[in-house]
Amino acid sequence: MTALVERFGVAVRQLRVQNGWSQGQLAELSNLDRSYVGEIERGRVIASIVTVEKLAAALQLDVVALLAHCEQLGERRAVQLISLAAIAR
């Protein structure tokens, strides 16, 4: 899968854990199947925009804030890679 799909999954997992919820609790709040939430968190499926909206609502965020969290993860990862490259020199 693409890096965006993987970052989205990591973002959902981080936000779920911050709320102290299990996958089952997030699934119930977002009206999704628990196994599907797990697939999203592992970056194995591409969530539709409707699913993103359901997850955002369950996490008490708007879609933009949820996607912004994904972008922040990507930026942090880029900084880490640059730092590692600098150390390797």
Secondary structure, 3 states (H helix, E strand, C coil): CCHHHHHHHHHHHHHHHHCCCCHHHHHHHHCCCHHHHHHHHCCCCCCCHHHHHHHHHHCCCCHHHHHHHHHHHHHHHHHHHHHHHHHHC
